[in-house]
Amino acid sequence: MFNWFSKPDPKEQQRSADRQLRKADRDIARERRQLEQEEKKLELEIKKLAKEGNNEGCKLLAKQLVQLRKQKQRTYMASGKIKSIGHQNKAMGANVKLAEAMGVAGETMSDMNKMMRPEQIGAMLNNFSKENMKMDMTDEMINETLDDMLTESGDEQESDNIITQVLDEIGIETGEKISHAPSPDKHKIGESSKASGITDDDLEAQLAKLRG
């Protein structure tokens, strides 16, 4: 059912115009065929009157023939005009489609501009930059603290290991037994220690190994 308040559809209007133009062109073509038939009749009639010697009749029919041919020429011009209008109608339809596409693109860009506000995006990026700097600083501080802790702990452990190794190499036990170790005898350089059984030569050999 036709709705008087409905907005006309441009596509449907274009199709309707195409149908009307094609019908008009068919009507003109039909009229031209009728004119061509009349033209042939007039030509035959003029020839007949000419044979009869009726010059006045020939002149009269000749004028009618001229007018008929002019009318036929107008039908060709009208057909050409209708075809031109049809092409223009199709071009206008294509332009309407382009305009609709551009309208959709414009609405899309408008929606994107509403969502992507420069000031809001700038604030978000600035905030991200600040938080990223804070995170980098925090991570750096944590790494430095861990490095300090692990380095100190590692140095102390490494030092303990070296001391233990040296004591083991020179025959001094660590742990609880070290408290029971006999105190070294005081003797002159070059004399052997009777309590420990380790000579100066042994100590020098062990130190030479450590210096490696």
Secondary structure, 3 states (H helix, E strand, C coil): CCCCCCCCCHHHHHHHHHHHHHHHHHHHHHHHHHHHHHHHHHHHHHHHHHHHCCHHHHHHHHHHHHHHHHHHHHHHHHHHHHHHHHHHHHHHHHHHHHHHHHHHHHHHHHHHHHHCCHHHHHHHHHHHHHHHHHHHHHHHHHHHHHHHHHHHHHHHHHHHHHHHHHHHHCCCCCHHHHHHCCCCCCCCCCCCCCCCCCCHHHHHHHHHHHHC
